[in-house]
Amino acid sequence: MKILIVSMNYAPELTGIGKYSSEMAEWLAVEGHDVTVICAPPYYPSWKINPPYVAWKYKKEQLNGVKVIRCPIWVPESVTGLKRMIHLVSFAMSSIPILLLQIFRINNVIFTVEPSFLNSFTALFVAKLSRANSILHIQDFEIDVAFELGIVKNKTLKRTLLKIEKITMSFFDVVSTSSEAMVDLLHEKGVPRSKAYLFPNWVDVDQIYPLKNKNQYRSNFNIDNDTCIALYSGNMGEKQGLEIIIESANCLANSKILFLMCGSGVALKRLKKDSRHAPNVLWIDLQPLDRLNMLLNMADIHLLPQLAGASDLLMPSKLNGMLSSAIPIVATTDKNTQIEKIVSDCGIATEPENVKEFSDAILKLSMDDNLRRGLGKNARNYAEKNLKYDVIMRNFEHKLLDMV
């Protein structure tokens, strides 16, 4: 098949949407399909263009068997609601001429990743004009998230955008998303079951797995083996609700728990400032991909904070690695959500923004080795049963072949 993927984020980004878009494209290329990706220069999660890439230049390259076309994008130094919108519009506009040229390539499938929803309009137009099968894949419902988290507050604007979203989705051949709860939300938004497709994020269980010597990576950061590590690794953005980790660190300052914060993002500077009086918080940079398994395994507890209202509007990509590493999780999540359902068997789910409940859960796990081992085993079993990379991608390939 000839497959075009439109994804603002792509490799060499190590986390989030870029990771999954690149792994999907590379898997399809290995299987012999002709894959082209239209994306932006890498900038996430640091919100800075990674050298040697340049923000305002078009660039063609070949990465692991995939043809990649980079389109200009504006990346703000500090992110606000308005600046984020300009950021999204800049890529949507710069990618239009490249997408229009794809009319002459005769693709079998055009696969568009949301965010940004703005990418869907031109991609859909090109798909209809060239008679390609069209798929919109929703990694998070960015319109709902923006209003639930208070990034945008105008109710009239919300109704207008949701109506546009509903109409646009109706023109795609397939609308996919990454969790069962998000598929249910698609149905609520008017997507018929015949068009909705569950395409979950995955984890390579052969790359992320429990290590016998869980302490081998600690010496890199001068952490002794007796210290209980509560790890957060990933994007440090404003919609993660990471403040609860700093507040919990202050609550548990007299315990033997070290809160290890690994990553970067727009909220990093502020969070570091907030933690300046917490001696039990250690900040480290995002680790290279070949060290990810050692990083995840050095933890005794994984932390997955979220703000209230966001739980079933996105599925945190970092969750899969946590599960595969066989380490228990403490998450903040709304009741009766997909994340609560998963975490309740392999960790402790707590109420969003409830510092005491979150802190008590961390302390409880830190003091009970047997409980941690049991929950960690459940986590690994879930990953092996539901999240295997090759199984998910093989099912997706069959879906594409059926469409074509």
C-alpha positions in Angstrom: 0.0 0.0 0.0 0.9 3.6 -0.4 0.3 5.3 2.9 0.5 9.0 3.8 0.7 9.9 7.5 0.0 13.5 8.6 1.4 13.9 12.1 2.7 17.2 13.4 4.9 15.3 15.9 7.4 12.6 14.7 10.9 11.1 15.3 13.4 11.9 16.7 10.9 13.0 19.4 11.2 10.4 22.2 7.8 10.8 23.9 4.2 11.3 23.2 2.6 11.4 19.7 5.9 11.6 17.9 7.0 8.3 19.3 3.9 6.4 18.3 3.6 8.0 14.8 7.2 7.1 14.0 7.0 3.6 15.3 3.8 3.0 13.3 5.3 4.4 10.1 8.5 2.4 10.5 6.6 -0.9 11.2 4.6 -0.4 8.1 7.7 0.4 6.0 9.4 -2.8 7.3 6.4 -4.8 6.1 7.0 -3.4 2.6 4.5 -0.6 2.4 5.4 2.7 0.8 5.1 5.2 3.6 5.4 9.0 3.5 5.1 11.3 6.6 4.3 15.0 6.6 5.4 16.5 10.0 7.1 19.4 11.7 10.7 19.6 12.9 11.1 17.9 16.2 10.4 20.2 19.2 8.6 18.2 21.9 8.6 18.0 24.9 11.2 20.8 25.4 9.3 23.2 23.1 12.6 24.1 21.3 13.5 23.0 17.8 16.1 20.2 18.0 19.3 21.0 16.1 20.2 20.5 13.3 16.6 21.1 12.3 15.3 24.6 11.5 11.8 25.9 12.4 11.2 27.8 9.1 12.6 25.5 6.5 11.0 22.7 4.5 13.2 19.5 4.6 13.0 16.1 3.0 14.8 13.1 4.6 14.7 9.3 4.7 14.4 7.9 8.2 14.4 4.1 8.7 12.7 3.4 5.4 10.2 6.2 5.7 10.1 9.3 3.4 9.7 12.3 5.8 8.8 15.8 4.7 9.2 18.5 7.4 7.1 21.6 7.2 7.8 24.9 9.0 6.3 25.6 12.4 6.3 28.4 14.9 7.3 27.2 18.4 6.7 29.8 21.2 9.2 30.1 24.1 6.3 30.3 26.6 3.0 28.5 25.9 -0.3 30.2 26.4 -3.7 29.3 24.9 -3.4 31.9 22.2 0.3 31.1 21.4 -0.6 27.4 21.2 -3.3 28.1 18.7 -0.9 30.1 16.5 1.6 27.3 16.8 -1.0 24.8 15.5 -2.2 27.1 12.7 1.4 27.7 11.6 1.9 24.0 10.8 -1.6 23.6 9.3 -0.9 26.4 6.9 2.7 25.4 6.0 1.7 21.8 5.3 -1.1 22.8 2.8 1.1 23.0 -0.3 2.9 19.7 0.5 -0.4 18.0 1.1 -1.9 19.3 -2.1 1.0 17.8 -4.1 0.0 14.4 -2.7 -3.1 14.5 -4.9 -0.8 13.3 -7.7 0.8 10.5 -5.7 -2.4 8.4 -5.5 -2.2 7.1 -2.0 -4.2 4.2 -0.8 -4.6 5.5 2.7 -4.3 9.0 4.2 -3.9 8.8 8.0 -4.2 12.0 10.0 -3.3 12.4 13.6 -5.1 14.7 16.1 -3.8 16.9 17.6 -3.9 19.0 15.7 -7.5 18.8 14.4 -6.6 21.6 12.0 -4.6 19.1 10.0 -7.7 17.1 9.2 -9.3 19.7 6.8 -6.6 19.7 4.1 -5.9 16.0 4.5 -9.6 15.1 4.1 -9.8 17.3 1.0 -6.8 15.6 -0.6 -8.2 12.2 0.3 -11.5 12.9 -1.3 -10.0 14.4 -4.4 -7.5 11.5 -4.9 -10.0 8.8 -3.8 -7.8 7.7 -1.0 -9.2 6.0 2.1 -9.2 8.5 5.0 -8.5 7.8 8.7 -8.6 10.4 11.5 -6.8 9.1 14.5 -7.5 10.9 17.8 -4.7 10.7 20.3 -6.5 13.2 22.5 -9.7 15.2 22.1 -8.0 18.5 22.0 -11.2 20.6 21.8 -12.7 18.9 24.8 -9.4 19.1 26.7 -9.0 22.8 26.1 -12.4 23.5 27.6 -12.3 21.0 30.4 -9.0 22.3 31.7 -10.1 25.9 31.2 -7.6 26.8 28.5 -10.5 28.1 26.5 -13.7 29.2 28.3 -16.1 30.7 25.7 -19.1 28.4 25.6 -20.4 29.7 22.2 -17.0 29.0 20.7 -17.0 25.5 22.3 -20.4 24.7 20.7 -19.2 25.9 17.3 -16.0 24.0 17.4 -17.7 20.8 18.5 -20.2 21.1 15.7 -17.4 21.6 13.2 -15.6 18.6 14.7 -18.7 16.4 14.3 -19.3 17.4 10.7 -15.6 16.9 9.8 -15.4 13.4 11.4 -18.5 12.3 9.4 -16.6 12.7 6.2 -13.7 10.4 7.2 -14.0 6.7 6.3 -12.7 5.7 9.7 -12.2 7.5 13.0 -9.9 5.7 15.4 -8.7 6.4 18.9 -6.6 4.8 21.6 -8.9 3.5 24.4 -12.4 1.9 24.8 -13.6 4.9 26.7 -12.5 7.3 23.9 -14.3 5.0 21.4 -17.4 5.5 23.5 -16.9 9.2 23.3 -16.7 9.0 19.5 -20.2 7.3 19.5 -21.5 10.2 21.7 -20.1 12.6 19.2 -22.1 10.9 16.4 -19.5 8.6 14.9 -21.3 5.3 14.0 -19.9 2.0 15.3 -19.2 0.9 11.7 -16.7 3.9 11.4 -15.1 3.8 14.9 -11.9 1.8 15.4 -10.0 1.0 18.5 -6.3 1.6 17.7 -4.5 1.5 21.1 -1.1 2.8 21.8 1.4 0.0 22.4 4.6 -1.0 24.1 7.4 -3.3 22.9 7.4 -5.8 25.8 10.7 -7.1 24.6 12.3 -3.7 25.0 10.6 -2.6 28.2 10.6 -5.5 30.7 11.4 -6.2 34.4 15.1 -6.4 35.2 16.5 -8.7 37.9 19.0 -6.0 39.0 16.7 -3.0 39.4 19.4 -0.9 41.1 22.1 -0.9 38.3 21.1 2.5 37.0 20.9 4.2 40.4 24.6 4.8 40.7 24.5 7.2 37.7 22.6 9.6 40.0 24.2 8.7 43.3 21.0 7.1 44.7 21.5 4.4 47.2 19.7 1.0 47.0 17.7 1.5 50.2 15.9 4.6 48.9 12.4 4.2 47.6 12.1 6.0 44.3 8.8 7.5 43.1 9.3 8.3 39.5 7.6 10.6 37.0 9.1 10.4 33.5 7.8 12.3 30.5 6.4 15.6 29.4 6.2 18.3 32.0 3.3 20.3 30.7 0.6 22.4 32.2 -2.2 19.8 31.7 -0.4 17.0 33.6 -1.2 18.3 37.0 2.3 17.7 38.2 2.0 20.2 41.1 0.6 17.3 43.2 3.9 15.5 43.1 5.8 18.5 44.5 3.1 18.9 47.2 3.4 15.2 48.1 7.1 15.5 48.3 6.7 18.2 50.9 4.2 16.1 52.8 6.6 13.1 52.8 9.8 15.0 53.4 10.6 12.9 56.5 10.3 9.6 54.7 12.9 7.6 52.8 11.1 8.3 49.5 12.9 10.2 46.7 10.7 11.9 44.1 12.6 11.5 40.8 11.4 13.9 38.1 12.7 13.0 34.6 11.8 15.0 31.4 11.2 18.5 30.2 8.4 20.8 29.1 6.8 24.2 29.4 6.1 23.8 33.2 9.6 22.6 34.1 11.0 25.9 35.2 8.0 26.7 37.4 7.9 23.2 39.0 11.6 23.4 39.8 11.0 26.7 41.5 8.1 25.3 43.5 10.3 22.4 44.7 13.3 24.5 45.8 12.5 23.8 49.5 11.9 20.0 49.0 15.2 18.1 49.5 13.6 14.8 48.4 13.0 15.9 44.8 15.7 15.1 42.2 15.5 16.5 38.6 17.1 14.8 35.7 17.0 15.2 31.9 14.9 13.0 29.6 17.0 9.8 29.1 18.0 8.3 25.7 15.7 5.6 24.3 18.3 2.9 24.9 18.4 3.6 28.6 14.6 3.9 29.1 14.2 0.4 30.4 16.9 0.9 33.0 15.3 4.2 34.0 11.8 2.7 34.4 13.2 -0.3 36.4 15.1 1.9 38.9 11.7 3.1 40.2 9.8 1.4 43.1 6.6 3.4 42.2 5.5 5.1 39.0 3.6 8.3 39.3 0.8 9.2 36.8 -0.9 12.5 37.8 -3.8 14.0 35.8 -6.1 17.0 36.3 -9.8 16.4 36.9 -11.9 16.1 33.8 -9.1 15.0 31.4 -9.0 11.2 32.1 -11.1 9.8 29.3 -10.2 12.6 26.8 -6.7 11.1 26.3 -4.8 8.0 27.1 -1.3 8.9 28.6 1.3 7.3 26.4 3.7 6.9 29.4 1.3 4.5 31.0 2.2 1.6 28.7 5.9 1.7 29.6 5.0 1.8 33.3 2.9 -1.3 33.0 5.4 -3.2 30.9 8.2 -2.5 33.5 6.2 -4.4 36.2 6.3 -1.5 38.6 3.1 -0.4 40.5 1.5 2.9 39.7 -0.1 5.7 41.7 -2.4 7.7 39.5 -4.8 10.5 39.9 -7.9 9.9 37.8 -11.6 10.5 37.9 -13.9 7.7 39.0 -15.2 5.1 36.5 -12.7 6.0 33.8 -10.5 3.7 31.7 -7.4 4.7 33.6 -9.0 3.9 37.0 -10.0 0.5 35.6 -6.5 -0.3 34.5 -4.6 1.2 37.5 -6.9 -0.4 40.2 -5.4 -3.8 39.4 -1.8 -2.7 39.2 -1.5 0.2 41.6 -3.6 2.7 43.4 -6.0 5.2 41.8 -6.6 8.4 43.7 -8.8 11.4 43.4 -7.4 14.2 41.1 -5.7 17.1 43.0 -6.2 15.3 46.4 -2.7 15.7 47.9 -3.3 13.7 51.0 -4.8 10.7 49.2 -2.0 10.7 46.6 0.7 11.0 49.4 -0.9 8.2 51.5 -1.0 5.9 48.4 2.7 6.5 47.8 3.6 6.0 51.4 1.5 2.8 51.6 3.3 1.3 48.6 6.8 2.4 49.8 6.3 0.4 53.0 5.0 -2.9 51.5 7.4 -4.8 49.2 5.0 -7.7 48.7 2.2 -5.4 47.7 4.5 -3.7 45.2 5.6 -7.0 43.7 2.0 -8.3 43.4 0.7 -5.1 41.7 3.8 -5.0 39.5 3.1 -8.6 38.3 -0.4 -7.6 37.4 0.9 -4.6 35.5 3.2 -6.7 33.4 0.5 -9.3 32.7 -1.8 -6.5 31.4 0.9 -5.2 29.1 1.6 -8.7 27.7 -2.1 -9.4 27.1 -3.3 -6.1 25.7 -0.4 -3.8 24.6 2.0 -5.8 22.4 3.4 -3.7 19.6 3.5 -6.3 16.9 0.0 -7.6 17.6 -1.6 -4.2 17.6 0.2 -3.1 14.4 -0.6 -6.4 12.6 -4.3 -5.9 13.4 -4.1 -2.3 12.1 -2.4 -3.5 8.9 -5.3 -5.9 8.4 -7.7 -3.0 8.9 -5.9 -1.0 6.2 -5.9 -3.9 3.8 -9.6 -4.5 4.3 -10.2 -0.8 3.5 -8.1 -0.8 0.4 
